[in-house]
Amino acid sequence: MSLRSLILTSAIISSLGLCRCLPLRAAETAIQERLLRQVTVVWKAQELGVVLNRISETQDLAIWLDRRVDPQQIVYASHTDRPLQEVLEHLAEEHSLGVSLLGNILYLGPKESAHDLTTLSKLARDALAKSPAQAKRRWLHPTSTSWPRLSQPQDLLTAMMKRAGISVQNSNRITHDLWAAKKLPSLPLVDKAILILIGFDLTCQISPDGRHCQIVSIESPVLLKRSYRISKHRKQVLAQLPEIVPATQVQLKGRSLTVEARWEDHLRIKQLLAGKQARSNNWPSVSQTEREKSFSLQLKNQQVGAVVRQLANQLDLEIDWGDLSKEKKEALVSCNAKNVSVEELFRQILTPAGLQCQIDGKKILVEVAP
């Protein structure tokens, strides 16, 4: 797996007075930028675990090495002034590993697991689509986590779930293991669960109300089902689609296109539908370091719901209003934000209306502030 672009496009929002754009997750963007740094390294008979720890420390990267990978494998490599992404790509290939990004975590593990990781996370999120706002918050609110040496993964996962008020079924499927001490950056509970479980060929099946988690085996192939409306670029999309997904995973009825594929493949399809060249996977490209990274917005006495809808539309965000009342959406707000992050921009828009939000990938949950 080569390291290329995760972020597909950057939006310029003129209709709301937003003069610059910022990727939706600042921490993820920071990782992408670090992966593009030029590095010089020499590893002679060093253990893989030591090498990865050193990269994590010097490049400020959170790295997750799958439990099935032997950290004592010996590494011989030398790279001069090469992007870190290429160095990691070479390191993974030399040890028959796959590499993937999950939020702000760099994962190295068996190729099939790296291939499925992000899709598993998206499937778990899909299960929360109709869950109450409070349940979504439990699963999607990012928090940092750490554990001491000799911790057991079964205990770690059940403790995380218990703190969130979620019951776990079949936790005994997580076989006994002892893990090294680790500290994770801020990460949603759903992604922590996916990372812990994937090393056992397991994943989490979330109940519709979001209150229960069942540990189940990963069933291959791991695919997401999505539907698209083809209006423009129809000929280009249909011509290139077989290069992305097999015909057996595609249904075309008129202008409606239904596809079962990995999350990364859906990103490529969205690029095609937008008339852009589809990239091969979900890694950063050097050209994207030129992205603008801040927002400015002035508005006075505007309905908060209308503002959020327009902003979300420009950023290609899907809004989840939860059980928010019509009156709350029609509250008038004013804002004078200058060069702020997208999270701060939404905070300044929503706070005067007594609201708050959580941004998770391409979804934004708007709810009443506590």
Helices and strands as residue ranges (DSSP letters): H 26-35, E 38-47, H 48-59, E 63-65, E 74-83, H 84-94, E 98-102, E 105-109, H 111-126, H 133-140, E 143-147, H 153-163, E 167-169, G 171-173, E 182-187, H 189-198, E 202-206, E 212-217, E 224-229, H 234-244, G 247-249, E 250-253, E 256-261, H 263-273, G 286-290, E 295-303, H 304-314, E 318-320, H 326-329, E 332-340, H 342-350, G 351-353, E 355-360, E 363-368
